[in-house]
Amino acid sequence: MKYVDEYRDGKLAREIAERIRSEALPSRQYNLMEFCGGHTHAIFRYGIPDLLPDNVNMVHGPGCPVCVLPISRLDTAIELAVTHNVILCSYGDMMRVPGSRKRSLLKARAEGADVRMVYSSMDALKLAQDNPDREVVFFAIGFETTTPPTALVIHQAKKLGVKNFSVFCNHVLTPAAISSILDSPEAGALGLLKLDGFVGPAHVSTVIGSQPYERFAVEYSKPIVIAGFEPLDLLQAILMLIRQVNEGRAEVENEFSRAVTRQGNERAKQIVDETFEERDSFEWRGLGFVPRSALQIRAEFAEFDAEKRFPVEYRSSAENSACLCGPILHGVKSPRDCTLFGGACTPENPLGPCMVSSEGACAAYYSYGRHQESLIAKESA
């Protein structure tokens, strides 16, 4: 198969779905977590839940980089723009995420802060070159997929001698988040479903490879199947997980072999290691403080670290008590469980990041019609 259309073949999709139905044992429940927010959207976009038997349950994980960023870090970015009068550059998904007192980057810009949307870290560096009299800060977020470009732009800034450019680093690590979900003492108390396996992320795995997941299979006896984003990718990954569970196996399998290797992208990993080091701890929305789960800029590049260049004060910020983004990211709750979903909280008026981000679970439910089922269920109740 070489072309995208072949991975969207309806006849083949129905055939794989029929295999899933025939091989899923009626006597047991299969709870499978797709870690990546991109997978969540693909699952709903292609109607995959409607193809699965009732005892195969997809649980949505914390693989949305916008969603997992806590309010305190967003508030700090806003403080950089407002208090320190920098040009703050951000990816578009972050612009509408509500921080404390429902204040977002977009609202800060409306109030006079110089906040600009960029498509890449290099756009932010270009802004710094074009505005030598202004400090420019790139608000860097994301998992291992977006970390190499941030590393590259820091190296480029040093090479070019750009003195008015820095990075507010919020890059987080996938394996640490999976560990947190499996180790969480709160999971049982919150009613987290027993997870039988994981659909491993696609883009992240092209960088880090499949090897980092192997310890989850060994230490936790959890099967992982790395999958692409097309409907046949996801259905095949679900079938592979069901087979592992049925056979009592716990292995890392790579359905996305056309893009992912065991070792990953060695050059990308090298430049990340040269530029960043692990933080001792980092706060995640929904997961709390997770040890060694995020990156910070190494001392050799301290001149490009916004946290060292500007005096910023971190304040613990309370989440909206009615918003269930945290439990949704933890896999404890579904968007259907949130009383705000589809009513007070919509893509036009988001009250939490899961409704804002293009990879958020709430946005996926809403965009692809699952919210209609939620509203019908609430009305009938």
GINOR-V532692 format. One record per residue. N is the residue number from 0. SS is DSSP state (H for helix, E for strand, C for the rest). Layout:
BEGIN
n: (N/N)
ss: (SS/SS)
END
This chain:
BEGIN
n: (0/1/2/3/4/5/6/7/8/9/10/11/12/13/14/15/16/17/18/19/20/21/22/23/24/25/26/27/28/29/30/31/32/33/34/35/36/37/38/39/40/41/42/43/44/45/46/47/48/49/50/51/52/53/54/55/56/57/58/59/60/61/62/63/64/65/66/67/68/69/70/71/72/73/74/75/76/77/78/79/80/81/82/83/84/85/86/87/88/89/90/91/92/93/94/95/96/97/98/99/100/101/102/103/104/105/106/107/108/109/110/111/112/113/114/115/116/117/118/119/120/121/122/123/124/125/126/127/128/129/130/131/132/133/134/135/136/137/138/139/140/141/142/143/144/145/146/147/148/149/150/151/152/153/154/155/156/157/158/159/160/161/162/163/164/165/166/167/168/169/170/171/172/173/174/175/176/177/178/179/180/181/182/183/184/185/186/187/188/189/190/191/192/193/194/195/196/197/198/199/200/201/202/203/204/205/206/207/208/209/210/211/212/213/214/215/216/217/218/219/220/221/222/223/224/225/226/227/228/229/230/231/232/233/234/235/236/237/238/239/240/241/242/243/244/245/246/247/248/249/250/251/252/253/254/255/256/257/258/259/260/261/262/263/264/265/266/267/268/269/270/271/272/273/274/275/276/277/278/279/280/281/282/283/284/285/286/287/288/289/290/291/292/293/294/295/296/297/298/299/300/301/302/303/304/305/306/307/308/309/310/311/312/313/314/315/316/317/318/319/320/321/322/323/324/325/326/327/328/329/330/331/332/333/334/335/336/337/338/339/340/341/342/343/344/345/346/347/348/349/350/351/352/353/354/355/356/357/358/359/360/361/362/363/364/365/366/367/368/369/370/371/372/373/374/375/376/377/378/379/380)
ss: (C/C/C/H/H/H/H/H/C/H/H/H/H/H/H/H/H/H/H/H/H/H/H/C/C/C/C/C/C/E/E/E/E/E/E/E/H/H/H/H/H/H/H/H/H/C/C/H/H/H/H/C/C/C/C/E/E/E/E/E/E/E/E/C/H/H/H/H/E/C/H/H/H/H/H/H/H/H/H/H/H/H/H/C/C/C/E/E/E/E/C/H/H/H/C/C/C/C/C/H/H/H/C/C/H/H/H/H/H/H/C/C/C/C/E/E/E/C/C/C/H/H/H/H/H/H/H/H/H/H/C/C/C/C/C/E/E/E/E/E/E/E/C/H/H/H/H/H/H/H/H/H/H/H/H/H/H/H/H/H/C/C/C/C/E/E/E/E/E/E/E/E/C/H/H/H/H/H/H/H/H/H/H/C/C/H/H/H/H/H/C/C/C/C/C/C/E/E/E/E/C/C/H/H/H/H/H/H/C/C/H/H/H/H/H/H/H/H/H/C/C/C/E/E/E/E/C/C/C/C/H/H/H/H/H/H/H/H/H/H/H/H/H/H/H/H/H/C/C/C/C/E/E/E/C/C/C/C/C/C/C/C/C/C/C/H/H/H/H/H/H/H/H/H/H/E/E/E/C/C/E/E/E/E/C/C/C/E/E/E/E/C/C/E/E/E/E/C/H/H/H/H/H/H/E/H/H/H/H/C/C/C/C/C/C/C/C/C/C/C/C/C/C/C/H/H/H/H/H/H/C/C/C/C/H/H/H/C/C/C/E/C/C/C/E/E/C/C/E/C/C/C/H/H/H/H/C/C/C/C/H/H/H/H/H/H/H/C/C/H/H/H/H/H/H/H/H/H/H/H/C)
END
